[in-house]
């Protein structure tokens, strides 16, 4: 399976961001990718009043993503915000394209490092996987990477690949944590992990105006043995790679951590 990771910097305008997605999706199609993955908050960057930009899954922005998928023949996965209860929103991943239509609401909210995502976002509760060309794929968002049980749930559902969409917060040691956590989650669940983040706004010539998590770049494709196979730097870019999905079977045979799990007694 050929996959494209599109590391972009989005702004507060959903329509402008949709045009950016279209441009990069066409580039991915030219590279003969089957799936193109965009970051969390592809609809509008954090720091934007989220309730004012949130739209339902049948709204114009999501339908715009569907048109991009139809035009390119790709499965497109991108982060957006959908209306939630009590004036909050859901931090939603939309996966759409030929034979694919699903959404995932971020389960673990980023209430850490002085930021409180839960002030404006309602958490999800469902583990979501999709199937593309017979391959089961798990969906996860940013702070989810700190919770290995989600990625093992993907594996238990038959996933051989997890997609992790992020807008990773900057700060001392945060890049090192991102790199460590993405490698650990791939190895925990012995599956491929495609981790695509927002590019660092500074590398795109954009001045950050708040402490919102707006991205550090360093998207990566991690193998089921926990090794980084390809990665990007901090600026905008696209990573296109072919995944050997049979490698998952080989690694699980050599390191059968899923089969060897034991639940400790209380």
WONORLIN-V389551 format. One record per residue. N is the residue number from 1. NEAR is the number of other ideal C-beta (glycine too) atoms within 12 Angstrom. Layout:
N_NEAR, N_NEAR
This chain:
1_31, 2_28, 3_41, 4_42, 5_49, 6_47, 7_45, 8_50, 9_38, 10_44, 11_32, 12_26, 13_17, 14_33, 15_19, 16_23, 17_35, 18_35, 19_22, 20_35, 21_42, 22_31, 23_23, 24_40, 25_40, 26_24, 27_26, 28_38, 29_29, 30_18, 31_24, 32_19, 33_34, 34_34, 35_47, 36_48, 37_53, 38_51, 39_50, 40_50, 41_48, 42_51, 43_47, 44_39, 45_38, 46_43, 47_27, 48_28, 49_19, 50_33, 51_22, 52_17, 53_32, 54_31, 55_29, 56_19, 57_27, 58_17, 59_22, 60_18, 61_35, 62_34, 63_21, 64_31, 65_45, 66_32, 67_21, 68_37, 69_35, 70_21, 71_21, 72_31, 73_22, 74_44, 75_42, 76_48, 77_51, 78_51, 79_51, 80_49, 81_46, 82_33, 83_26, 84_25, 85_13, 86_13, 87_15, 88_25, 89_37, 90_37, 91_46, 92_43, 93_47, 94_47, 95_39, 96_37, 97_35, 98_21, 99_19, 100_31, 101_24, 102_29, 103_31, 104_41, 105_34, 106_42, 107_34, 108_29, 109_30, 110_35, 111_18, 112_19, 113_20, 114_13, 115_27, 116_18, 117_34, 118_22, 119_19, 120_30, 121_39, 122_27, 123_27, 124_27, 125_14, 126_20, 127_30, 128_34, 129_31, 130_36, 131_26, 132_37, 133_22, 134_13, 135_30, 136_30, 137_43, 138_44, 139_47, 140_50, 141_49, 142_46, 143_35, 144_41, 145_42, 146_29, 147_27, 148_29, 149_21, 150_38, 151_46, 152_27, 153_29, 154_38, 155_37, 156_21, 157_25, 158_24, 159_38, 160_39, 161_47, 162_51, 163_59, 164_50, 165_47, 166_48, 167_49, 168_48, 169_35, 170_31, 171_19, 172_10, 173_15, 174_30, 175_25, 176_15, 177_25, 178_40, 179_28, 180_22, 181_35, 182_45, 183_31, 184_28, 185_40, 186_46, 187_32, 188_34, 189_43, 190_39, 191_48, 192_50, 193_55, 194_50, 195_48, 196_55, 197_54, 198_53, 199_42, 200_35, 201_34, 202_19, 203_26, 204_25, 205_13, 206_22, 207_14, 208_26, 209_14, 210_18, 211_16, 212_31, 213_39, 214_41, 215_46, 216_39, 217_38, 218_38, 219_49, 220_40, 221_40, 222_44, 223_32, 224_39, 225_27, 226_27, 227_21, 228_27, 229_28, 230_28, 231_29, 232_33, 233_19, 234_27, 235_24, 236_33, 237_29, 238_32, 239_37, 240_33, 241_33, 242_20, 243_36, 244_22, 245_28, 246_15, 247_26, 248_34, 249_18, 250_17, 251_29, 252_27, 253_16, 254_15, 255_23, 256_14, 257_25, 258_29, 259_14, 260_10, 261_16, 262_8, 263_7, 264_5, 265_4, 266_3
